[in-house]
């Protein structure tokens, strides 16, 4: 991962945070009232997300730190608790619950407009706890992307090496070449 970044977007390497501490991870789990998948915690122990004002590492999105995960999760939890989604309908893939938002969907990226890649710790039948889903703030589509965080991040970084992604100053980070051409 770092090798590709150093070659294609060296400044983003400098924008990665240092490792999350055991205390930060425990505090996040306690505040979310759940246990995060070990593979995700291990990843955060290498890099606890990015600086908030960094260019996007994941499809031009900020890779969230433990602090930012809690901030974004809290925004959604407050909206849920206030009934903002009572009349909302989603269109989930098989294995994803038919919710607009679920408190066990843990945002791991943020695009600046309310959209996230999320760890789904409350899947529907046929799903896998810890699967990665795409959650849009203004669309009911809930796409299942991978069965685990490890599978998702490996697939993403493999696509870097395969030339599917590129760094784009215009787009503010790493983006799929096809999307950059649109």
C-alpha positions as CSV (number, residue, x, y, z in Angstrom):
1,X,0.0,0.0,0.0
2,X,2.6,2.5,1.0
3,X,4.8,1.7,-1.9
4,X,2.1,2.6,-4.4
5,X,1.2,5.7,-2.4
6,X,4.9,6.9,-2.3
7,X,5.1,6.5,-6.1
8,X,1.7,8.0,-7.0
9,X,0.7,10.3,-4.1
10,X,3.6,10.7,-1.7
11,X,2.0,13.6,0.2
12,X,-0.9,11.4,1.2
13,X,1.5,9.1,3.1
14,X,2.4,12.1,5.2
15,X,-1.2,12.7,5.9
16,X,-1.8,9.3,7.5
17,X,-2.1,9.3,11.3
18,X,0.1,7.2,13.5
19,X,-1.3,4.0,15.1
20,X,-4.4,4.0,17.2
21,X,-3.7,3.0,20.8
22,X,-5.4,0.2,22.6
23,X,-7.0,2.8,24.8
24,X,-8.5,4.7,21.7
25,X,-9.8,1.5,20.3
26,X,-11.4,0.4,23.6
27,X,-12.9,3.8,24.1
28,X,-14.4,3.7,20.6
29,X,-15.9,0.3,21.2
30,X,-17.3,1.4,24.5
31,X,-18.9,4.5,23.0
32,X,-20.4,2.5,20.1
33,X,-21.4,-0.3,22.6
34,X,-20.0,-3.0,20.3
35,X,-16.9,-5.0,19.4
36,X,-15.1,-4.0,16.2
37,X,-13.7,-6.8,14.0
38,X,-10.1,-7.6,14.9
39,X,-8.9,-7.1,11.3
40,X,-10.2,-3.5,11.4
41,X,-8.6,-2.8,14.8
42,X,-5.3,-4.2,13.5
43,X,-5.5,-1.9,10.5
44,X,-6.1,1.1,12.8
45,X,-3.1,0.1,14.9
46,X,-1.0,0.8,11.8
47,X,-2.7,4.0,10.7
48,X,-5.5,5.6,12.7
49,X,-7.1,7.1,9.6
50,X,-6.0,10.4,8.0
51,X,-5.8,14.0,9.0
52,X,-9.2,15.5,8.7
53,X,-8.1,17.9,5.9
54,X,-6.2,15.4,3.9
55,X,-6.9,14.5,0.3
56,X,-9.0,11.3,0.0
57,X,-7.3,8.0,0.3
58,X,-10.3,5.8,-0.4
59,X,-12.1,6.9,-3.6
60,X,-11.4,10.5,-2.7
61,X,-12.8,10.0,0.7
62,X,-11.2,10.6,4.1
63,X,-10.2,7.4,5.9
64,X,-11.7,8.0,9.3
65,X,-9.7,7.9,12.6
66,X,-11.3,6.5,15.7
67,X,-12.2,10.1,16.7
68,X,-13.8,10.8,13.3
69,X,-15.6,7.4,13.3
70,X,-17.3,8.4,16.5
71,X,-18.1,11.9,15.2
72,X,-19.8,10.6,12.0
73,X,-21.6,7.8,13.8
74,X,-22.9,10.3,16.3
75,X,-24.4,12.5,13.6
76,X,-26.3,9.5,12.2
77,X,-27.3,8.2,15.6
78,X,-28.8,11.6,16.5
79,X,-30.8,11.7,13.2
80,X,-32.1,8.2,13.9
81,X,-33.0,9.0,17.5
82,X,-34.8,12.2,16.3
83,X,-37.0,10.1,13.9
84,X,-35.5,11.6,10.7
85,X,-35.6,8.2,9.0
86,X,-39.1,7.1,10.1
87,X,-40.5,7.5,6.6
88,X,-37.3,6.6,4.6
89,X,-37.1,3.4,2.6
90,X,-33.8,1.7,1.6
91,X,-33.1,-0.6,-1.3
92,X,-30.5,-3.0,0.2
93,X,-28.5,-5.8,-1.5
94,X,-29.1,-9.3,-0.1
95,X,-27.5,-9.7,3.3
96,X,-28.0,-6.0,4.2
97,X,-30.8,-4.9,6.5
98,X,-33.6,-2.8,5.1
99,X,-32.7,0.3,7.2
100,X,-32.0,3.8,6.1
101,X,-29.3,3.8,8.7
102,X,-28.4,1.3,11.5
103,X,-26.4,2.1,14.6
104,X,-24.3,-1.0,13.9
105,X,-23.2,0.4,10.6
106,X,-19.9,2.0,11.5
107,X,-18.6,4.7,9.1
108,X,-15.0,4.1,8.1
109,X,-14.8,6.7,5.3
110,X,-16.4,10.1,4.7
111,X,-16.8,12.0,1.4
112,X,-17.7,15.4,2.9
113,X,-21.4,15.1,1.8
114,X,-22.8,12.5,4.2
115,X,-21.8,9.3,2.3
116,X,-19.8,6.5,3.8
117,X,-18.3,3.1,3.4
118,X,-19.4,1.3,6.6
119,X,-18.6,-1.8,8.6
120,X,-21.9,-3.6,8.9
121,X,-22.1,-5.3,12.3
122,X,-25.8,-6.1,12.0
123,X,-26.3,-7.9,8.7
124,X,-29.5,-9.3,7.4
125,X,-29.8,-13.1,6.9
126,X,-27.3,-14.2,4.3
127,X,-24.9,-11.4,5.3
128,X,-21.7,-11.5,7.3
129,X,-21.0,-9.5,10.4
130,X,-18.1,-7.1,9.5
131,X,-19.1,-6.9,5.9
132,X,-18.5,-3.6,4.0
133,X,-21.5,-1.7,2.7
134,X,-21.9,1.6,0.8
135,X,-24.3,4.0,2.5
136,X,-25.6,7.1,0.7
137,X,-27.2,9.9,2.6
138,X,-29.7,10.8,-0.2
139,X,-30.3,7.4,-1.9
140,X,-31.8,4.2,-0.5
141,X,-29.2,2.0,-2.3
142,X,-27.3,-0.1,0.2
143,X,-24.7,-2.0,-1.7
144,X,-22.8,-5.0,-0.2
145,X,-19.1,-4.6,-1.3
146,X,-17.1,-7.2,0.6
147,X,-17.6,-9.9,3.2
148,X,-14.9,-8.3,5.5
149,X,-12.8,-5.3,6.0
150,X,-9.7,-7.3,5.0
151,X,-11.2,-8.4,1.8
152,X,-12.4,-4.9,0.9
153,X,-9.1,-3.1,1.7
154,X,-7.0,-5.8,-0.1
155,X,-9.3,-5.6,-3.2
156,X,-9.0,-1.8,-3.2
157,X,-5.2,-1.7,-2.9
158,X,-4.8,-4.5,-5.4
159,X,-6.7,-2.3,-7.8
160,X,-4.1,0.4,-7.2
161,X,-1.4,-2.0,-8.4
162,X,-3.5,-3.0,-11.4
163,X,-3.8,0.6,-12.5
164,X,-7.5,1.0,-11.9
165,X,-6.9,4.0,-9.6
166,X,-4.9,7.1,-9.9
167,X,-4.1,10.2,-7.9
168,X,-6.0,13.3,-9.1
169,X,-5.4,16.8,-7.8
170,X,-8.6,17.9,-9.5
171,X,-10.7,15.3,-7.7
172,X,-8.8,15.7,-4.4
173,X,-7.3,12.3,-3.9
174,X,-7.2,8.8,-5.2
175,X,-10.0,8.0,-7.7
176,X,-11.0,5.3,-10.2
177,X,-9.5,6.3,-13.5
178,X,-12.9,5.7,-15.2
179,X,-14.7,8.1,-12.8
180,X,-11.9,10.7,-13.3
181,X,-12.6,10.7,-17.0
182,X,-16.3,11.3,-16.7
